[in-house]
Structure formats: structure tokens, C-alpha cells
Amino acid sequence: MIDLLLSDPVAWGSVLGIFVVIAICAYYVYLFLNNVHEDK
């Protein structure tokens, strides 16, 4: 399973896309928490 992922560029694209989406979500959560913290 792991070696199939490492050798397949399409799988790499999917994994990279998932990581980008997670990173953007985490960034927005961080911004939201910072704004809420500053308002108090």
C-alpha cells in the first residue's frame, strides 16, 4: 500500500491536495481563534 502510494504520481497529487486543504483549514481556524481572543 505504502510503496504503491510512493510510486504513483496521481496518488501523490491527491495526498498533496489533501494536505493543502488541511493546511488552509488550520490557517483559518487559527485566524478565527486569534480574532476571538483579541475581541475579549
C-alpha positions as MATLAB code, in Angstrom:
seq = 'MIDLLLSDPVAWGSVLGIFVVIAICAYYVYLFLNNVHEDK';
ca = [
       0.000    0.000    0.000;
       2.710    2.493    1.012;
       5.031    1.602   -1.888;
       2.084    1.935   -4.283;
       1.456    5.449   -2.952;
       5.150    6.363   -3.258;
       5.419    5.157   -6.856;
       2.144    6.663   -8.168;
       2.205   10.374   -9.138;
      -1.604   10.543   -9.178;
      -1.690    9.373   -5.546;
       0.979   11.978   -4.716;
      -1.256   14.672   -6.227;
      -4.213   13.528   -4.142;
      -2.173   13.400   -0.924;
      -0.682   16.818   -1.649;
      -4.153   18.251   -2.318;
      -5.486   16.825    0.945;
      -2.551   18.338    2.860;
      -3.141   21.731    1.218;
      -6.844   21.653    2.185;
      -5.985   20.684    5.783;
      -3.354   23.440    5.966;
      -5.823   26.077    4.712;
      -8.475   24.895    7.183;
      -5.979   25.005   10.049;
      -4.914   28.518    8.990;
      -8.497   29.780    9.010;
      -9.167   28.173   12.407;
      -6.012   29.881   13.714;
      -7.136   33.261   12.360;
     -10.627   32.769   13.816;
      -9.266   31.856   17.247;
      -6.911   34.847   17.193;
      -9.749   37.230   16.308;
     -11.999   35.831   19.032;
      -9.166   36.092   21.556;
      -8.435   39.732   20.639;
     -12.126   40.750   20.898;
     -12.374   39.746   24.558;
];
